[in-house]
Amino acid sequence: MVYSIPSLALLALLIPLTGLGQKTAIIALVIYNQYLLLRNFLAGLNGVDPAIMEATAAMGMTHMQRLVRVLTFAENRGKS
């Protein structure tokens, strides 16, 4: 129930812009689901052990290398 309230509020905000109909519902659902995906992705990245991140910085990896090589691997490793 808690997750449905923000989507309904977003739908109410879009009605004056796009009218009431299928187009408004689709836009609201896509925007809200992108928010949920981003939130979960960031939660996974923040769940990586800080010692691992410190070790990669000490090895001289750039931020992009750390993201691609360490964070995505560590996030996927937890999913079995």
N, CA, C and O atoms as a MOPAC input file, in Angstrom:
PM7 MOZYME 1SCF
protein

 N      0.82400 1    -1.19800 1     0.00000 1
 C      0.00000 1     0.00000 1     0.00000 1
 C      0.86100 1     1.25100 1     0.00000 1
 O      0.49800 1     2.24800 1    -0.62500 1
 N      1.99800 1     1.21900 1     0.69000 1
 C      2.86400 1     2.39300 1     0.78100 1
 C      3.41100 1     2.77300 1    -0.59100 1
 O      3.54900 1     3.95800 1    -0.89500 1
 N      3.72600 1     1.77600 1    -1.42600 1
 C      4.27800 1     2.06400 1    -2.73800 1
 C      3.24300 1     2.60200 1    -3.71800 1
 O      3.61700 1     3.20100 1    -4.72600 1
 N      1.96500 1     2.41000 1    -3.45400 1
 C      0.94700 1     2.88600 1    -4.39100 1
 C      0.63800 1     4.37400 1    -4.21700 1
 O      0.15900 1     5.01000 1    -5.15600 1
 N      0.89600 1     4.92900 1    -3.06800 1
 C      0.56500 1     6.33700 1    -2.82300 1
 C      1.37900 1     7.29000 1    -3.69800 1
 O      0.79200 1     8.18900 1    -4.29900 1
 N      2.72400 1     7.13600 1    -3.80300 1
 C      3.46600 1     8.04800 1    -4.67600 1
 C      3.07200 1     7.93800 1    -6.14600 1
 O      3.06900 1     8.94100 1    -6.86000 1
 N      2.73800 1     6.73400 1    -6.60600 1
 C      2.33300 1     6.59600 1    -8.00600 1
 C      0.99700 1     7.28100 1    -8.25500 1
 O      0.78100 1     7.84700 1    -9.32700 1
 N      0.10400 1     7.23700 1    -7.28200 1
 C     -1.17100 1     7.93700 1    -7.43400 1
 C     -0.97000 1     9.45000 1    -7.40200 1
 O     -1.65300 1    10.18200 1    -8.11800 1
 N     -0.04700 1     9.91600 1    -6.58500 1
 C      0.25000 1    11.34700 1    -6.54400 1
 C      0.86000 1    11.80800 1    -7.86200 1
 O      0.53600 1    12.89000 1    -8.35100 1
 N      1.73100 1    11.00400 1    -8.43200 1
 C      2.31800 1    11.33000 1    -9.73300 1
 C      1.24900 1    11.36000 1   -10.81100 1
 O      1.26800 1    12.22100 1   -11.69100 1
 N      0.33100 1    10.43300 1   -10.74200 1
 C     -0.78000 1    10.41500 1   -11.70000 1
 C     -1.62100 1    11.68000 1   -11.56900 1
 O     -2.04100 1    12.25300 1   -12.57400 1
 N     -1.86800 1    12.11500 1   -10.34600 1
 C     -2.64700 1    13.33700 1   -10.13100 1
 C     -1.91400 1    14.57200 1   -10.66400 1
 O     -2.54900 1    15.50600 1   -11.15400 1
 N     -0.58700 1    14.58100 1   -10.57100 1
 C      0.18300 1    15.70700 1   -11.09500 1
 C      0.20300 1    15.74200 1   -12.61900 1
 O      0.30300 1    16.81400 1   -13.21500 1
 N      0.10700 1    14.57100 1   -13.25300 1
 C      0.17200 1    14.51400 1   -14.71200 1
 C     -1.16800 1    14.77500 1   -15.39600 1
 O     -1.19600 1    15.11600 1   -16.57800 1
 N     -2.26400 1    14.62300 1   -14.68200 1
 C     -3.58300 1    14.80000 1   -15.30100 1
 C     -3.76100 1    16.18800 1   -15.92100 1
 O     -4.27500 1    16.26800 1   -17.03700 1
 N     -3.36400 1    17.29000 1   -15.26400 1
 C     -3.52300 1    18.59400 1   -15.92800 1
 C     -2.64700 1    18.75400 1   -17.17300 1
 O     -2.99000 1    19.52100 1   -18.07300 1
 N     -1.52900 1    18.04400 1   -17.23100 1
 C     -0.62300 1    18.18200 1   -18.36900 1
 C     -1.01900 1    17.33600 1   -19.57100 1
 O     -0.96000 1    17.79800 1   -20.71000 1
 N     -1.42300 1    16.09900 1   -19.31400 1
 C     -1.70300 1    15.17100 1   -20.41300 1
 C     -3.15400 1    14.72000 1   -20.48900 1
 O     -3.51900 1    13.97200 1   -21.39600 1
 N     -3.97000 1    15.15200 1   -19.57100 1
 C     -5.36600 1    14.71300 1   -19.56900 1
 C     -5.51100 1    13.38000 1   -18.85600 1
 O     -4.53000 1    12.78000 1   -18.41700 1
 N     -6.73400 1    12.93700 1   -18.75200 1
 C     -7.01700 1    11.67400 1   -18.07800 1
 C     -7.18700 1    10.59600 1   -19.13800 1
 O     -8.08000 1    10.67900 1   -19.98100 1
 N     -6.34300 1     9.60400 1   -19.09100 1
 C     -6.43700 1     8.53300 1   -20.07300 1
 C     -5.28600 1     7.56200 1   -19.95200 1
 O     -4.51100 1     7.58300 1   -18.99600 1
 N     -5.20400 1     6.71000 1   -20.95700 1
 C     -4.19200 1     5.65800 1   -20.96600 1
 C     -2.78600 1     6.25200 1   -21.06700 1
 O     -1.85700 1     5.74500 1   -20.43700 1
 N     -2.62200 1     7.31200 1   -21.84700 1
 C     -1.31700 1     7.95000 1   -22.01300 1
 C     -0.77900 1     8.44600 1   -20.66400 1
 O      0.39900 1     8.25700 1   -20.36000 1
 N     -1.61300 1     9.05800 1   -19.88000 1
 C     -1.20400 1     9.55900 1   -18.57000 1
 C     -0.79700 1     8.41500 1   -17.64600 1
 O      0.20500 1     8.51100 1   -16.93800 1
 N     -1.56100 1     7.35400 1   -17.65400 1
 C     -1.25500 1     6.20900 1   -16.79500 1
 C      0.07000 1     5.56800 1   -17.18100 1
 O      0.85600 1     5.19500 1   -16.31000 1
 N      0.32100 1     5.43700 1   -18.46100 1
 C      1.57100 1     4.82700 1   -18.92400 1
 C      2.76300 1     5.70200 1   -18.54700 1
 O      3.77700 1     5.19500 1   -18.07000 1
 N      2.64700 1     7.01400 1   -18.75800 1
 C      3.73800 1     7.92900 1   -18.40600 1
 C      4.01600 1     7.86300 1   -16.90800 1
 O      5.17500 1     7.80000 1   -16.49900 1
 N      2.98100 1     7.87800 1   -16.09500 1
 C      3.15900 1     7.83900 1   -14.64200 1
 C      3.80900 1     6.53400 1   -14.20100 1
 O      4.70200 1     6.54800 1   -13.35500 1
 N      3.37900 1     5.41500 1   -14.75700 1
 C      3.96200 1     4.12800 1   -14.36900 1
 C      5.42300 1     4.00800 1   -14.79500 1
 O      6.24700 1     3.47500 1   -14.05200 1
 N      5.73900 1     4.49800 1   -15.97600 1
 C      7.13200 1     4.42600 1   -16.44200 1
 C      8.03300 1     5.28900 1   -15.56300 1
 O      9.09900 1     4.83800 1   -15.14200 1
 N      7.62200 1     6.51100 1   -15.28400 1
 C      8.43400 1     7.39700 1   -14.44200 1
 C      8.61500 1     6.80600 1   -13.04600 1
 O      9.72200 1     6.80600 1   -12.50800 1
 N      7.53800 1     6.30700 1   -12.46600 1
 C      7.61700 1     5.76700 1   -11.10700 1
 C      8.47700 1     4.50600 1   -11.06400 1
 O      9.24500 1     4.32100 1   -10.12000 1
 N      8.36100 1     3.63800 1   -12.06700 1
 C      9.16800 1     2.42000 1   -12.07700 1
 C     10.64000 1     2.72000 1   -12.30400 1
 O     11.49800 1     2.00900 1   -11.78100 1
 N     10.94800 1     3.75300 1   -13.07000 1
 C     12.35000 1     4.15000 1   -13.22700 1
 C     12.92800 1     4.60900 1   -11.88900 1
 O     14.08600 1     4.33700 1   -11.57300 1
 N     12.11100 1     5.30100 1   -11.11600 1
 C     12.53800 1     5.72800 1    -9.78100 1
 C     12.84100 1     4.51200 1    -8.90700 1
 O     13.85600 1     4.49500 1    -8.21100 1
 N     11.98100 1     3.49900 1    -8.93200 1
 C     12.20600 1     2.29600 1    -8.12100 1
 C     13.45600 1     1.55100 1    -8.56800 1
 O     14.22500 1     1.07200 1    -7.73500 1
 N     13.66200 1     1.45000 1    -9.87300 1
 C     14.85300 1     0.77200 1   -10.37900 1
 C     16.12500 1     1.49700 1    -9.95100 1
 O     17.08800 1     0.86000 1    -9.52200 1
 N     16.13400 1     2.80100 1   -10.06400 1
 C     17.30100 1     3.58400 1    -9.67700 1
 C     17.56900 1     3.45500 1    -8.18100 1
 O     18.71800 1     3.30800 1    -7.76500 1
 N     16.52000 1     3.51100 1    -7.37900 1
 C     16.68200 1     3.39000 1    -5.93000 1
 C     17.27500 1     2.03300 1    -5.54800 1
 O     18.16400 1     1.96400 1    -4.70000 1
 N     16.79400 1     0.96400 1    -6.16300 1
 C     17.31000 1    -0.36800 1    -5.86000 1
 C     18.73300 1    -0.55600 1    -6.37800 1
 O     19.54600 1    -1.21800 1    -5.73200 1
 N     19.04000 1     0.02100 1    -7.53900 1
 C     20.38800 1    -0.06000 1    -8.08300 1
 C     21.37500 1     0.63900 1    -7.15100 1
 O     22.44800 1     0.10600 1    -6.87000 1
 N     21.02000 1     1.82000 1    -6.67600 1
 C     21.89500 1     2.55300 1    -5.76900 1
 C     22.03400 1     1.85300 1    -4.41700 1
 O     23.09900 1     1.90000 1    -3.80100 1
 N     20.97400 1     1.21100 1    -3.95700 1
 C     21.05900 1     0.45800 1    -2.70300 1
 C     22.03700 1    -0.70400 1    -2.84900 1
 O     22.78600 1    -1.00600 1    -1.92000 1
 N     22.03500 1    -1.35200 1    -4.00100 1
 C     22.98400 1    -2.43100 1    -4.25300 1
 C     24.41400 1    -1.93000 1    -4.29600 1
 O     25.32000 1    -2.56600 1    -3.75700 1
 N     24.61500 1    -0.79800 1    -4.93300 1
 C     25.97000 1    -0.23800 1    -4.99700 1
 C     26.46100 1     0.21400 1    -3.63300 1
 O     27.64300 1     0.06800 1    -3.32200 1
 N     25.58300 1     0.75500 1    -2.82600 1
 C     25.96700 1     1.20100 1    -1.48600 1
 C     26.20800 1     0.04200 1    -0.53400 1
 O     26.79100 1     0.23000 1     0.53400 1
 N     25.76800 1    -1.14900 1    -0.90600 1
 C     25.93500 1    -2.32600 1    -0.06100 1
 C     27.29300 1    -2.99000 1    -0.19600 1
 O     27.57400 1    -3.96200 1     0.50500 1
 N     28.15200 1    -2.47900 1    -1.09400 1
 C     29.48200 1    -3.06000 1    -1.27000 1
 C     30.34900 1    -2.70500 1    -0.06000 1
 O     30.30100 1    -1.58500 1     0.45000 1
 N     31.12500 1    -3.66300 1     0.37700 1
 C     31.99100 1    -3.49100 1     1.54600 1
 C     32.95100 1    -2.31200 1     1.34300 1
 O     33.65200 1    -2.25800 1     0.33300 1
 N     32.98900 1    -1.37300 1     2.28700 1
 C     33.89600 1    -0.21700 1     2.15000 1
 C     35.37200 1    -0.60800 1     2.05900 1
 O     36.16100 1     0.11700 1     1.45300 1
 N     35.75200 1    -1.73000 1     2.64400 1
 C     37.14600 1    -2.17500 1     2.56800 1
 C     37.52700 1    -2.51200 1     1.12500 1
 O     38.65700 1    -2.27000 1     0.70000 1
 N     36.58800 1    -3.06300 1     0.38900 1
 C     36.84400 1    -3.36800 1    -1.02500 1
 C     37.04700 1    -2.08400 1    -1.80800 1
 O     37.94500 1    -1.99600 1    -2.64500 1
 N     36.21100 1    -1.08400 1    -1.53700 1
 C     36.33200 1     0.18600 1    -2.24600 1
 C     37.65500 1     0.87800 1    -1.89400 1
 O     38.27900 1     1.49600 1    -2.75700 1
 N     38.07400 1     0.77700 1    -0.65400 1
 C     39.34300 1     1.37400 1    -0.24900 1
 C     40.51800 1     0.67000 1    -0.92800 1
 O     41.48900 1     1.31100 1    -1.33100 1
 N     40.41900 1    -0.65000 1    -1.04800 1
 C     41.48300 1    -1.40600 1    -1.70600 1
 C     41.57400 1    -1.04600 1    -3.18600 1
 O     42.67600 1    -0.92600 1    -3.72100 1
 N     40.44500 1    -0.87200 1    -3.85000 1
 C     40.48600 1    -0.50700 1    -5.27100 1
 C     41.05900 1     0.89300 1    -5.46400 1
 O     41.76300 1     1.14600 1    -6.44100 1
 N     40.76300 1     1.79800 1    -4.54100 1
 C     41.34000 1     3.14200 1    -4.62800 1
 C     42.85300 1     3.07900 1    -4.42200 1
 O     43.60500 1     3.79400 1    -5.08400 1
 N     43.29400 1     2.22300 1    -3.50400 1
 C     44.72700 1     2.07700 1    -3.24800 1
 C     45.44500 1     1.45600 1    -4.44500 1
 O     46.62700 1     1.71900 1    -4.66800 1
 N     44.73300 1     0.63300 1    -5.21100 1
 C     45.32000 1     0.02500 1    -6.40900 1
 C     45.40400 1     1.01200 1    -7.56300 1
 O     46.04500 1     0.73400 1    -8.57700 1
 N     44.76000 1     2.16100 1    -7.41300 1
 C     44.83500 1     3.18500 1    -8.44900 1
 C     43.73600 1     3.11900 1    -9.49000 1
 O     43.87400 1     3.70100 1   -10.56600 1
 N     42.64800 1     2.42400 1    -9.19700 1
 C     41.53800 1     2.35500 1   -10.15200 1
 C     40.81800 1     3.70400 1   -10.20000 1
 O     40.67600 1     4.39100 1    -9.18800 1
 N     40.37100 1     4.05800 1   -11.40000 1
 C     39.56600 1     5.26700 1   -11.54700 1
 C     38.15300 1     4.97300 1   -11.06200 1
 O     37.80600 1     3.82100 1   -10.80100 1
 N     37.34000 1     6.01600 1   -10.94300 1
 C     35.95400 1     5.82200 1   -10.49900 1
 C     35.19100 1     4.92400 1   -11.46700 1
 O     34.39200 1     4.09100 1   -11.03800 1
 N     35.43000 1     5.08400 1   -12.76500 1
 C     34.72500 1     4.26200 1   -13.74800 1
 C     35.16400 1     2.80600 1   -13.65300 1
 O     34.33000 1     1.90700 1   -13.76400 1
 N     36.44000 1     2.55700 1   -13.45300 1
 C     36.92200 1     1.18400 1   -13.29700 1
 C     36.32100 1     0.54400 1   -12.06100 1
 O     35.94500 1    -0.62800 1   -12.08100 1
 N     36.23100 1     1.30300 1   -10.99600 1
 C     35.62600 1     0.76700 1    -9.76900 1
 C     34.16400 1     0.43200 1    -9.99600 1
 O     33.68300 1    -0.59300 1    -9.51200 1
 N     33.46100 1     1.26600 1   -10.71300 1
 C     32.04800 1     1.00400 1   -10.98800 1
 C     31.87400 1    -0.24800 1   -11.82900 1
 O     31.07500 1    -1.12400 1   -11.49700 1
 N     32.61600 1    -0.32700 1   -12.90800 1
 C     32.43200 1    -1.43400 1   -13.84500 1
 C     32.98200 1    -2.74400 1   -13.30800 1
 O     32.30500 1    -3.77100 1   -13.36400 1
 N     34.19400 1    -2.71900 1   -12.79000 1
 C     34.87100 1    -3.96500 1   -12.41300 1
 C     34.50400 1    -4.47400 1   -11.02800 1
 O     34.39900 1    -5.68400 1   -10.82500 1
 N     34.31100 1    -3.59100 1   -10.08900 1
 C     34.13000 1    -4.02700 1    -8.70300 1
 C     32.67000 1    -3.97600 1    -8.27800 1
 O     32.11400 1    -4.97600 1    -7.82300 1
 N     32.05500 1    -2.81600 1    -8.42700 1
 C     30.70700 1    -2.66100 1    -7.89000 1
 C     29.69500 1    -3.56100 1    -8.60000 1
 O     28.88400 1    -4.20800 1    -7.93800 1
 N     29.72700 1    -3.61400 1    -9.92000 1
 C     28.74500 1    -4.45300 1   -10.61600 1
 C     29.02100 1    -5.93000 1   -10.35900 1
 O     28.08400 1    -6.72200 1   -10.26200 1
 N     30.30000 1    -6.31600 1   -10.24600 1
 C     30.61000 1    -7.70100 1    -9.93300 1
 C     30.14200 1    -8.06900 1    -8.53300 1
 O     29.54200 1    -9.12600 1    -8.33500 1
 N     30.40900 1    -7.21200 1    -7.57100 1
 C     30.01600 1    -7.48600 1    -6.18900 1
 C     28.50600 1    -7.54600 1    -6.05100 1
 O     27.97100 1    -8.35100 1    -5.28800 1
 N     27.82000 1    -6.68400 1    -6.79900 1
 C     26.35900 1    -6.68400 1    -6.73300 1
 C     25.79300 1    -7.96600 1    -7.32600 1
 O     24.86300 1    -8.54500 1    -6.76500 1
 N     26.33500 1    -8.41500 1    -8.44400 1
 C     25.85100 1    -9.63500 1    -9.08700 1
 C     26.25800 1   -10.89400 1    -8.33100 1
 O     25.56200 1   -11.90700 1    -8.39600 1
 N     27.37300 1   -10.83800 1    -7.62100 1
 C     27.83600 1   -11.99800 1    -6.86500 1
 C     26.86100 1   -12.35300 1    -5.75500 1
 O     26.72700 1   -13.52600 1    -5.40800 1
 N     26.19000 1   -11.37900 1    -5.20200 1
 C     25.24100 1   -11.63100 1    -4.12000 1
 C     23.94800 1   -12.27300 1    -4.58700 1
 O     23.17800 1   -12.77500 1    -3.76900 1
 N     23.70000 1   -12.26500 1    -5.87700 1
 C     22.47200 1   -12.86100 1    -6.42200 1
 C     22.76100 1   -14.27300 1    -6.88200 1
 O     23.40700 1   -14.46700 1    -7.91200 1
 N     22.29700 1   -15.25600 1    -6.14400 1
 C     22.53800 1   -16.64600 1    -6.53300 1
 C     21.24100 1   -17.36400 1    -6.73700 1
 O     21.23800 1   -18.54900 1    -7.06900 1

